[in-house]
Amino acid sequence: QVQLVESGGGLVQPGGSLRLSCAASGIIFSTNVMGWYRQAPGKQREWVATITSGGFTNYADSVKVRFTIFRDNAKNTVYLQMNSLKPDDTAVYYCKVPLGPGNVYWGQGTQVTVSS
C-alpha cells in the first residue's frame, strides 16, 4: 500500500524558512520521480517542484531560487526547503508520486502559513 506522509508545515513570518518532509512507503522510492504541489484557498492546486530518480530538479518560476527540493533515498523521504517565504506562499503543500498513467498518489498535505 502506497503511503505519503507530509510534515513540517506551520506558521512563519515573511522572510522566514521552513523545511517540509514527505516520507514514502509502499514504493521503490529511489526509482521514482517525486513532486511537491500546493493549493492556496480558492485556487487550483499548482505544481511547485520535481526531482527525478537521478536527482535532477525543476521548479515553478514563482519559487525558483527560494525553494530547494532534495531527496534522501536511504530514508525514503523527499524534502522541500523553503527560504525567503512570502505571504503568497501560504497554502497546503502536498507531495505526489506518479506510478504510471492514471496511477498517482498524494499525501494528506501540510499547511504552510506565512504571516506577520
N, CA and C of each residue as an Amber inpcrd file, in Angstrom:
protein
   348
   0.8490000  -1.1960000   0.0000000   0.0000000   0.0000000   0.0000000
   0.8830000   1.2430000   0.0000000   0.6410000   2.0980000  -0.9740000
   1.4310000   3.3160000  -1.0890000   0.9390000   4.3460000  -0.0740000
   1.8750000   4.9680000   0.6120000   1.5280000   5.9990000   1.5770000
   2.5630000   7.1080000   1.5270000   2.0670000   8.3440000   1.4990000
   2.9140000   9.5260000   1.5490000   2.4660000  10.3690000   2.7340000
   3.4050000  10.7210000   3.5970000   3.0620000  11.4790000   4.8040000
   3.9270000  12.7310000   4.8700000   3.2700000  13.8900000   4.7150000
   3.9820000  15.1650000   4.7890000   4.0410000  15.6640000   6.2310000
   5.0660000  16.4470000   6.5050000   5.1990000  17.1040000   7.7980000
   6.0800000  18.3350000   7.6340000   6.0930000  19.1610000   8.6770000
   6.9840000  20.3070000   8.6780000   6.3320000  21.6460000   8.4390000
   5.0440000  21.6420000   8.1600000   4.3520000  22.9110000   7.9510000
   4.1820000  23.6720000   9.2410000   3.6940000  24.9080000   9.1080000
   3.4680000  25.7290000  10.2830000   3.2940000  27.1800000   9.9220000
   3.3480000  28.0180000  10.9450000   3.2220000  29.4610000  10.7820000
   4.6130000  30.0800000  10.8180000   4.9100000  30.9110000   9.8440000
   6.2220000  31.5510000   9.7690000   6.0410000  32.9870000   9.3030000
   6.9240000  33.8660000   9.7430000   6.8540000  35.2590000   9.3190000
   7.4320000  35.4320000   7.9170000   7.0070000  36.4440000   7.2120000
   7.5990000  36.7180000   5.8960000   9.1150000  36.8310000   6.0000000
   9.8000000  36.2250000   5.0370000  11.2510000  36.1830000   5.0550000
  11.8230000  34.9760000   5.7720000  10.9720000  34.2310000   6.4470000
  11.4210000  33.0660000   7.1920000  11.5890000  31.8280000   6.3330000
  11.9130000  30.7230000   6.9980000  12.1760000  29.4610000   6.3090000
  11.4230000  28.3150000   6.9790000  11.1230000  27.3260000   6.1710000
  10.5640000  26.0660000   6.6470000  11.1180000  24.9430000   5.7970000
  11.1900000  23.7620000   6.3770000  11.5590000  22.5700000   5.6160000
  10.4370000  21.5600000   5.7430000   9.8660000  21.1980000   4.6070000
   8.8280000  20.1770000   4.5650000   9.4600000  18.8230000   4.2630000
   8.8420000  17.7940000   4.8030000   9.2730000  16.4240000   4.5490000
   8.0990000  15.6070000   4.0430000   8.4090000  14.6360000   3.2100000
   7.3950000  13.6930000   2.7270000   8.0080000  12.3040000   2.7880000
   7.5180000  11.5070000   3.7220000   8.0120000  10.1450000   3.8990000
   7.1360000   9.1850000   3.1050000   7.7740000   8.3870000   2.2750000
   7.0540000   7.4660000   1.4010000   7.2300000   6.0260000   1.8530000
   6.1970000   5.2340000   1.6410000   6.2620000   3.7980000   1.8980000
   5.4140000   3.0890000   0.8540000   5.7200000   1.8120000   0.6600000
   4.9600000   1.0190000  -0.3030000   5.4120000   1.1630000  -1.7380000
   6.5230000   1.8920000  -1.9550000   7.0770000   2.0590000  -3.3040000
   8.5780000   1.8530000  -3.2420000   9.1740000   1.6050000  -4.4160000
  10.6340000   1.5920000  -4.5010000  11.0390000   3.0410000  -4.6980000
  11.2520000   3.7220000  -3.5850000  11.3600000   5.1750000  -3.5760000
  12.4420000   5.6840000  -4.5150000  13.5950000   5.0290000  -4.5190000
  14.7470000   5.5560000  -5.2450000  14.5360000   5.6080000  -6.7520000
  13.5780000   4.8700000  -7.2670000  13.3740000   4.8160000  -8.7120000
  12.2850000   5.7600000  -9.1940000  11.6710000   6.4840000  -8.2790000
  10.5110000   7.2990000  -8.6330000  10.7720000   8.7970000  -8.6320000
  10.1460000   9.4680000  -9.6150000  10.0610000  10.9190000  -9.5920000
   9.1480000  11.3280000  -8.4450000   9.5390000  12.3590000  -7.7360000
   8.7230000  12.8890000  -6.6440000   8.4610000  14.3670000  -6.9090000
   7.2630000  14.8130000  -6.5080000   6.9130000  16.2080000  -6.7370000
   6.2470000  16.8420000  -5.5370000   6.3890000  18.1570000  -5.4500000
   5.6650000  18.9580000  -4.4720000   4.6840000  19.8670000  -5.2080000
   3.4990000  19.9720000  -4.6500000   2.4470000  20.8390000  -5.1690000
   1.8860000  21.6450000  -4.0100000   1.1040000  22.6670000  -4.3390000
   0.4630000  23.4280000  -3.2770000  -0.8890000  23.9310000  -3.7480000
  -1.7630000  24.1790000  -2.7710000  -3.0900000  24.7030000  -3.0850000
  -3.4410000  25.7750000  -2.0720000  -3.5820000  26.9940000  -2.5790000
  -3.9790000  28.1190000  -1.7420000  -5.5040000  28.1930000  -1.6930000
  -6.0550000  28.8290000  -0.6660000  -7.5120000  28.9320000  -0.5480000
  -8.1320000  29.5660000  -1.7970000  -9.1350000  28.9220000  -2.3440000
  -9.8380000  29.4490000  -3.5030000  -9.1060000  29.2990000  -4.8160000
  -7.9750000  28.6090000  -4.8020000  -7.1830000  28.4430000  -6.0330000
  -6.9990000  26.9750000  -6.3490000  -6.6200000  26.7170000  -7.5940000
  -6.3480000  25.3540000  -8.0000000  -4.9930000  24.8940000  -7.4740000
  -4.8500000  23.6010000  -7.3420000  -3.5660000  23.0460000  -6.9330000
  -2.5490000  23.3320000  -8.0370000  -1.3550000  23.7550000  -7.6380000
  -0.3230000  24.0770000  -8.6190000   0.9750000  23.3440000  -8.3000000
   1.7070000  23.0750000  -9.3540000   2.9910000  22.3990000  -9.2310000
   4.0270000  23.3610000  -8.6550000   4.8950000  22.8320000  -7.7910000
   5.9480000  23.6330000  -7.1690000   7.3300000  23.1860000  -7.6250000
   7.5930000  21.8750000  -7.4970000   8.9330000  21.3930000  -7.8130000
   8.8910000  19.8910000  -8.0350000   9.8900000  19.4040000  -8.7820000
  10.0210000  17.9830000  -9.0850000  11.4670000  17.5740000  -8.9450000
  11.6730000  16.3460000  -8.5060000  13.0190000  15.7710000  -8.5050000
  12.9310000  14.3740000  -9.0890000  13.8350000  14.0750000 -10.0180000
  13.8500000  12.7680000 -10.6470000  14.6150000  11.7670000  -9.7980000
  14.5820000  10.5140000 -10.2260000  15.3270000   9.4820000  -9.5150000
  16.8160000   9.7690000  -9.5510000  17.2650000  10.4520000 -10.5840000
  18.6750000  10.7770000 -10.7190000  19.0770000  12.0710000 -10.0370000
  18.1020000  12.7370000  -9.4230000  18.4160000  13.9540000  -8.6870000
  18.2650000  15.2430000  -9.4730000  17.7880000  15.1490000 -10.7070000
  17.5550000  16.3720000 -11.4750000  16.3130000  17.0750000 -10.9390000
  16.3710000  18.3880000 -10.8680000  15.2950000  19.1630000 -10.2610000
  14.7310000  20.1870000 -11.2370000  13.4910000  20.5660000 -10.9790000
  12.8260000  21.5890000 -11.7680000  11.8600000  22.3240000 -10.8470000
  11.7070000  23.6370000 -11.1040000  10.9250000  24.4620000 -10.2030000
   9.9680000  25.3820000 -10.9590000   8.8450000  25.6760000 -10.3170000
   7.9710000  26.7180000 -10.8330000   8.6970000  28.0600000 -10.7210000
   8.4200000  28.9490000 -11.6570000   9.1040000  30.2440000 -11.6600000
   8.8790000  30.9980000 -10.3510000   7.7210000  30.8250000  -9.7560000
   7.3730000  31.5830000  -8.5550000   8.2100000  31.1960000  -7.3400000
   8.8650000  30.0340000  -7.3830000   9.6380000  29.5860000  -6.2170000
  11.1170000  29.3870000  -6.5360000  11.4660000  29.5190000  -7.8090000
  12.8470000  29.2920000  -8.2270000  13.7890000  30.1800000  -7.4150000
  14.8990000  29.6500000  -7.0200000  15.9330000  30.3070000  -6.2080000
  15.5840000  30.2560000  -4.7230000  14.3210000  30.3890000  -4.3770000
  13.9410000  30.4210000  -2.9530000  13.7290000  29.0280000  -2.3670000
  13.2290000  28.0890000  -3.1950000  12.9150000  26.7460000  -2.7200000
  13.9180000  25.7490000  -3.2810000  14.1830000  24.6970000  -2.5170000
  15.0620000  23.6160000  -2.9720000  14.4110000  22.2780000  -2.6530000
  14.2810000  21.4360000  -3.6550000  13.7840000  20.0780000  -3.4520000
  14.9780000  19.1360000  -3.4460000  14.9820000  18.2000000  -2.5040000
  16.0460000  17.2030000  -2.4620000  15.4910000  15.9390000  -1.8270000
  16.2340000  14.8540000  -1.9940000  15.7360000  13.5640000  -1.5270000
  16.8230000  12.8100000  -0.7860000  16.3770000  11.9600000   0.1250000
  17.2670000  11.0400000   0.8350000  16.7080000   9.6450000   0.5980000
  17.2920000   8.9330000  -0.3320000  16.7630000   7.6150000  -0.6970000
  16.9070000   6.6050000   0.4390000  17.8820000   6.8020000   1.2980000
  18.0480000   5.8920000   2.4360000  16.9040000   6.0220000   3.4310000
  16.2710000   7.1960000   3.4450000  15.1640000   7.4380000   4.3590000
  13.8100000   7.4490000   3.6540000  13.8160000   7.1810000   2.3470000
  12.5690000   7.2020000   1.5650000  11.8130000   8.5110000   1.7590000
  12.5550000   9.6020000   1.7450000  11.9630000  10.8990000   2.0610000
  12.3960000  11.9520000   1.0490000  11.4480000  12.7750000   0.6500000
  11.7360000  13.9330000  -0.1830000  11.4440000  15.1880000   0.6460000
  12.2580000  16.1980000   0.4390000  12.1720000  17.4190000   1.2320000
  11.9290000  18.6260000   0.3320000  11.3820000  19.6570000   0.9360000
  11.2670000  20.9450000   0.2660000  11.7480000  22.0110000   1.2430000
  12.9290000  22.5360000   0.9760000  13.4720000  23.6260000   1.7820000
  12.9480000  24.9340000   1.2070000  12.2570000  25.7050000   2.0330000
  11.6320000  26.9320000   1.5780000  12.2400000  28.1120000   2.3290000
  12.8790000  28.9940000   1.6010000  13.5090000  30.1830000   2.1730000
  12.8270000  31.4370000   1.6410000  13.0700000  32.5320000   2.3090000
  12.5290000  33.8360000   1.8920000  11.0370000  33.7450000   1.6110000
  10.3360000  33.1490000   2.5330000   8.9050000  32.9060000   2.3410000
   8.1210000  34.2040000   2.2630000   7.0760000  34.1690000   1.4320000
   6.2130000  35.3180000   1.2180000   4.7800000  34.9480000   1.5790000
   3.9410000  35.9320000   1.8770000   2.5240000  35.6040000   2.1440000
   1.8750000  34.8120000   1.0130000   2.2930000  35.0530000  -0.2260000
   1.7280000  34.3200000  -1.3640000   2.0910000  32.8410000  -1.3590000
   3.0420000  32.4470000  -0.5210000   3.3970000  31.0290000  -0.4050000
   2.4440000  30.2800000   0.5250000   1.5410000  30.9830000   1.1730000
   0.5780000  30.3480000   2.0580000  -0.3010000  29.3830000   1.2770000
  -0.3130000  28.1250000   1.7130000  -1.0540000  27.0790000   1.0120000
  -0.9310000  25.7790000   1.7880000  -1.7140000  24.8040000   1.3690000
  -1.4820000  23.4240000   1.7950000  -0.5300000  22.8100000   0.7820000
   0.5420000  22.2270000   1.2800000   1.5670000  21.6430000   0.4220000
   1.4190000  20.1210000   0.4220000   1.4510000  19.5580000  -0.7840000
   1.2630000  18.1220000  -0.9770000   2.4710000  17.5440000  -1.7120000
   2.8240000  16.3170000  -1.3830000   3.7650000  15.6070000  -2.2330000
   2.9990000  14.5760000  -3.0570000   3.6140000  14.2340000  -4.1660000
   2.9640000  13.3820000  -5.1500000   3.9780000  12.4180000  -5.7440000
   3.5140000  11.1910000  -5.9950000   4.3390000  10.2380000  -6.7340000
   3.4950000   9.6390000  -7.8460000   3.9270000   9.8280000  -9.0940000
   3.2380000   9.2160000 -10.2170000   3.8180000   7.8420000 -10.4980000
   2.9790000   6.8250000 -10.4390000   3.4830000   5.4630000 -10.6580000
   3.1380000   4.9350000 -12.0450000   2.4080000   5.7400000 -12.8080000
   2.0300000   5.3410000 -14.1510000   0.7910000   6.0970000 -14.5710000
   0.3700000   5.9330000 -15.8340000  -0.8230000   6.6440000 -16.3090000
  -2.0290000   6.3580000 -15.4320000  -2.6230000   7.3880000 -14.8820000
  -3.7870000   7.2140000 -14.0420000  -3.5110000   6.6000000 -12.6940000
  -2.2530000   6.4870000 -12.3180000  -1.8820000   5.8470000 -11.0550000
  -0.9840000   6.7990000 -10.2790000  -1.6280000   7.7660000  -9.6370000
  -0.9210000   8.8290000  -8.9420000  -1.3410000   8.8290000  -7.4820000
  -0.3650000   9.0190000  -6.6060000  -0.6510000   9.0450000  -5.1760000
  -0.2480000  10.4000000  -4.6040000  -1.0850000  10.8690000  -3.6650000
  -0.8740000  12.1400000  -2.9900000  -0.8050000  11.9190000  -1.4790000
  -0.0690000  12.7660000  -0.8140000  -0.1210000  12.7940000   0.6240000
  -1.3360000  13.5680000   1.1040000  -1.4640000  13.6890000   2.4120000
  -2.6320000  14.3560000   3.0010000  -2.4580000  15.8690000   3.0670000
  -1.2300000  16.3210000   2.8840000  -0.9580000  17.7520000   2.8680000
  -0.5090000  18.2780000   4.2160000   0.2460000  19.3870000   4.1650000
   0.6780000  20.0810000   5.3740000   0.5070000  21.5780000   5.1540000
  -0.0640000  22.2630000   6.1240000  -0.3910000  23.6690000   5.9800000
   0.8310000  24.5460000   6.2340000   1.0670000  25.4520000   5.3140000
   2.0980000  26.4740000   5.4810000   1.4110000  27.8330000   5.4690000
   1.6130000  28.6100000   6.5160000   1.0340000  29.9390000   6.6060000
   2.1500000  30.9470000   6.8230000   2.2270000  31.9150000   5.9220000
   3.2490000  32.9530000   6.0110000   2.5400000  34.2600000   6.3550000
   2.7710000  34.7340000   7.5690000   2.0470000  35.9190000   8.0360000
   2.7990000  36.5570000   9.1870000   2.6940000  37.8690000   9.2690000
   3.2930000  38.5810000  10.3910000   2.2730000  38.7790000  11.5090000
